[in-house]
Amino acid sequence: MKVSSLFELIFISLFILLVMFPIELNILVLHWDFEAKKVKSAIKNKHDQALNIDLCNLLIKT
């Protein structure tokens, strides 16, 4: 193996580690953030529905 090809291999490896890995990690974090917002929205909707049902039951009883 020539020295230049060894340097190329090291350079490519560093490029993948320093550039591509953070991009992939950022995409994963954005996806997790999106999923977390969907879950929070679903929980809020269920909570709002429960409040509406409670208010309806209260109005029906009175």
N, C-alpha and C positions, 0 to 999 in steps of 0.2 A: 504494500500500500504506500502510495506516495504521500509526502508531507502535505502537498496542496490539497489532495483529496481528503486528508484527515482534517485539515482546517475547514474545508467546505462542509464536511459532516458535522463538525462542532458548530459552525455558523448556522447551519440549517436547524440543528437541534435547539440552539439558543433562540432562533427566530420562532420556532414552534412554541417553545416554552414561554417566551416573553411577549409574543404578539397574539398567537392563535389561542392559547389557553385562556388569557383574560377575556378575550372576545366571547369564547364559549361560556365562560363562567358568567359573564354579564348577561348573555342571552338566557341562561338558566335562572339567574336571579330575577330578571324581568318576567320570565314565565311564572316563577313562584309568586312574585308580587301580584301578577294578574290573577292567578288562582286564588290567592288569599283575598283579593278584593271581591272575587265572585262569591267566595264563601261568606265573607262579611255581608255582602249584599243579600245573599239568600237568608242569612240569619236575621238581618234587619227586616226583610220582607215577612218572614214567619212571625217575628215579634209584632210587627204592625198588624198582621192579620189576626193575631191573638188578641191584641188590644181592641181591634174592631169588633171581634166576636164578643169580647167581654162587654163593650159598650152596647152592642145590640141586645145582649142578654139583659143588661141592666135596664135598657129602655123598655124591653118587653115585660119585665117584671113590674115596672112602675105603672 
